[in-house]
């Protein structure tokens, strides 16, 4: 699998709950590696030997700061890979974690996510972006404001063959390899997510979100049934090569 998105902190929390202390074990391993470096003459000496064994990489004497960074990067990468493989292995037999295949993702019209998708390109224009409800947005401030104002992106996931729609939530800090929300809508992804609730799709509209009053928020469940769909927090998303399970 080519990883596009991985919410490592959520995966660690999941493993901590289901696997009795994986989070603590991970921190112990990190401390253990650092301690071994000190015992054997300093982490820079230990990592210097390790990195010098990599073909084409020359390690200069006195480069302790750089070696410490390299050591931390190797440790972090190793921990991440362990968490990733453990999460896939553990979640494959857990009914609480849903595996999504064949779902196409699209932003809801006039949603914050839709605005986020187009805002980088709107910076090339001049003026305001009008949306429904008499609201207009300052193009130059859209991108930064949305990054600060919302920690999760919410996209509609639709499986046309099964006729199902869900809301898929993505942590905006968890994208890997320079991918972003803009890439999700055009990719064939396999996703792992945990149900976090339900939501009326119409509430994704930014104007509705901005002008909604208290009376609308306390409507009964029956009054909103038509637009309510299940909502999932995505932990892992990636492209699976042909032949992979």
C-alpha distance (Angstrom), angle and dihedral (degrees) to the residues before:
residue distance angle dihedral
X1 . . .
X2 3.80 . .
X3 3.79 103.4 .
X4 3.80 114.4 -132.2
X5 3.78 98.4 166.7
X6 3.80 132.6 11.3
X7 3.80 124.9 173.1
X8 3.80 95.4 -157.1
X9 3.82 96.7 178.1
X10 3.82 91.3 54.6
X11 3.79 90.5 46.4
X12 3.80 89.8 51.3
X13 3.79 91.0 50.3
X14 3.80 89.9 49.6
X15 3.81 92.1 49.9
X16 3.79 91.6 45.4
X17 3.79 90.4 56.8
X18 3.80 97.6 41.3
X19 3.80 100.7 34.1
X20 3.80 105.4 40.1
X21 3.76 107.2 -110.4
X22 3.82 107.6 -16.0
X23 3.81 88.0 147.2
X24 3.79 92.1 57.5
X25 3.80 91.1 44.8
X26 3.79 89.8 53.4
X27 3.80 92.3 53.5
X28 3.81 90.3 46.7
X29 3.81 90.3 54.0
X30 3.80 90.7 50.1
X31 3.83 91.1 50.8
X32 3.79 91.3 44.7
X33 3.81 92.8 55.2
X34 3.80 91.6 48.4
X35 3.82 91.5 48.2
X36 3.81 92.1 51.1
X37 3.78 89.1 53.6
X38 3.82 91.7 54.7
X39 3.80 93.9 46.5
X40 3.78 93.0 52.0
X41 3.79 95.4 54.2
X42 3.77 101.9 -71.2
X43 3.77 134.1 -39.3
X44 3.80 90.0 -96.4
X45 3.80 90.9 59.2
X46 3.79 92.5 47.2
X47 3.78 93.8 45.6
X48 3.78 91.3 41.9
X49 3.80 89.8 61.8
X50 3.79 91.4 45.0
X51 3.79 95.7 47.3
X52 3.80 93.1 42.7
X53 3.78 88.0 61.9
X54 3.79 90.4 62.7
X55 3.84 109.3 98.6
X56 3.78 113.7 -110.1
X57 3.82 95.0 11.5
X58 3.80 116.9 117.1
X59 3.81 118.0 -164.2
X60 3.78 115.5 -156.9
X61 3.80 123.1 -150.4
X62 3.78 115.7 -101.3
X63 3.79 94.4 27.0
X64 3.81 92.7 124.5
X65 3.81 96.8 138.0
X66 3.78 92.3 51.4
X67 3.80 91.3 45.6
X68 3.78 91.9 51.2
X69 3.80 89.3 52.6
X70 3.79 90.2 48.3
X71 3.80 90.4 48.2
X72 3.78 92.5 50.7
X73 3.80 90.6 47.5
X74 3.81 91.9 52.1
X75 3.81 91.8 46.8
X76 3.81 92.4 46.8
X77 3.79 92.0 47.8
X78 3.80 90.9 49.2
X79 3.81 91.7 49.2
X80 3.81 92.2 47.7
X81 3.79 92.4 50.0
X82 3.80 90.5 49.3
X83 3.80 92.4 49.9
X84 3.81 90.9 46.8
X85 3.80 95.0 51.0
X86 3.81 92.3 42.3
X87 3.80 91.2 50.3
X88 3.82 93.5 50.7
X89 3.80 91.5 46.5
X90 3.80 94.9 46.8
X91 3.81 98.0 40.9
X92 3.80 94.4 49.6
X93 3.81 89.5 75.7
X94 3.81 97.0 36.4
X95 3.80 117.8 97.1
X96 3.81 89.7 -159.6
X97 3.81 90.5 68.6
X98 3.78 113.7 67.7
X99 3.78 122.5 -151.3
X100 3.81 112.6 -145.9
X101 3.80 119.3 -157.0
X102 3.79 127.8 168.4
X103 3.81 95.4 18.7
X104 3.79 120.6 140.6
X105 3.78 116.9 -152.3
X106 3.78 125.3 -144.1
X107 3.80 133.3 166.5
X108 3.80 117.2 -115.1
X109 3.83 111.1 -108.1
X110 3.82 111.3 -90.6
X111 3.81 91.2 3.8
X112 3.79 123.6 141.6
X113 3.80 87.2 -107.9
X114 3.81 91.8 53.6
X115 3.79 90.3 50.2
X116 3.80 89.9 47.3
X117 3.81 90.2 53.5
X118 3.78 94.7 53.4
X119 3.81 100.3 32.5
X120 3.85 97.3 87.1
X121 3.81 89.3 57.1
X122 3.80 92.8 44.1
X123 3.80 88.0 62.4
X124 3.80 85.3 76.2
X125 3.80 89.4 62.3
X126 3.78 131.7 68.5
X127 3.78 126.8 -123.7
X128 3.78 138.7 14.3
X129 3.78 134.1 -25.6
X130 3.84 109.6 -133.6
X131 3.80 118.2 -149.2
X132 3.79 133.3 173.7
X133 3.80 122.7 -66.9
X134 3.79 95.4 43.7
X135 3.81 91.8 -72.8
X136 3.79 123.3 136.7
X137 3.78 127.0 -175.9
X138 3.79 130.7 -143.8
X139 3.81 103.1 -116.9
X140 3.81 93.8 -150.2
X141 3.80 92.3 58.4
X142 3.80 102.0 38.5
X143 3.79 100.9 90.8
X144 3.82 98.1 47.8
X145 3.80 93.2 41.2
X146 3.79 92.8 53.8
X147 3.80 92.5 46.4
X148 3.81 89.4 55.2
X149 3.78 97.0 39.0
X150 3.78 102.9 51.0
X151 3.78 129.4 38.8
X152 3.80 95.9 -170.8
X153 3.78 133.6 47.6
X154 3.80 115.5 -141.1
X155 3.79 118.1 -152.5
X156 3.78 130.5 175.0
X157 3.78 111.7 -114.2
X158 3.78 113.7 -158.1
X159 3.78 130.0 -173.3
X160 3.79 102.6 -164.0
X161 3.81 95.3 -171.0
X162 3.80 91.7 54.9
X163 3.79 96.2 34.4
X164 3.80 93.6 -128.7
X165 3.78 129.7 140.4
X166 3.79 125.5 -168.3
X167 3.78 136.1 167.9
X168 3.81 112.9 -115.4
X169 3.81 117.6 -160.1
X170 3.82 122.5 -154.4
X171 3.81 126.9 -166.6
X172 3.80 104.5 -126.2
X173 3.83 90.6 -142.2
X174 3.80 95.9 54.6
X175 3.81 104.0 71.1
X176 3.81 115.3 121.5
X177 3.81 134.4 -148.4
X178 3.83 94.8 13.9
X179 3.80 93.3 -60.1
X180 3.79 118.1 145.7
X181 3.79 140.2 -174.6
X182 3.81 88.9 -84.2
X183 3.83 90.5 65.4
X184 3.80 95.4 53.4
X185 3.80 96.1 69.9
X186 3.80 94.0 60.3
X187 3.81 101.4 39.9
X188 3.81 133.6 90.7
X189 3.78 100.0 -129.4
X190 3.75 138.9 176.9
X191 3.79 111.8 -145.0
X192 3.79 138.3 -168.0
X193 3.79 117.3 -155.6
X194 3.78 143.7 162.4
X195 3.80 121.5 -136.2
X196 3.80 109.5 -108.8
X197 3.80 100.5 175.0
X198 3.78 139.8 -71.0
X199 3.78 134.6 -75.2
X200 3.78 141.9 -172.2
X201 3.81 106.3 -107.7
X202 3.80 90.7 -143.6
X203 3.80 89.2 63.9
X204 3.81 88.2 69.8
X205 3.80 88.5 74.2
X206 3.81 106.8 105.7
X207 3.80 95.5 -142.3
X208 3.81 90.8 50.9
X209 3.79 89.0 48.8
X210 3.82 92.0 50.9
X211 3.80 99.7 45.4
X212 3.82 100.6 33.8
X213 3.84 110.4 123.8
X214 3.79 130.9 -153.8
X215 3.81 93.1 -94.8
X216 3.79 90.8 60.1
X217 3.79 91.8 47.9
X218 3.80 93.1 57.4
X219 3.79 97.7 50.7
X220 3.77 113.2 134.7
X221 3.77 120.8 -101.7
X222 3.82 92.0 -110.6
X223 3.79 92.0 57.6
X224 3.81 90.5 58.4
X225 3.80 102.3 38.0
X226 3.82 97.6 111.9
X227 3.80 95.5 63.5
X228 3.80 101.1 34.0
X229 3.81 117.6 111.3
X230 3.80 134.5 167.8
X231 3.80 116.6 -86.5
X232 3.81 124.5 -147.4
X233 3.80 132.0 -168.4
X234 3.80 106.3 -137.9
X235 3.80 116.0 -136.5
X236 3.81 100.5 174.9
X237 3.80 134.7 18.5
X238 3.77 127.6 172.8
X239 3.77 148.1 144.0
X240 3.79 113.0 -97.1
X241 3.79 116.4 -149.2
X242 3.79 118.8 -129.2
X243 3.79 108.6 -87.1
X244 3.81 95.2 29.8
X245 3.79 118.3 118.4
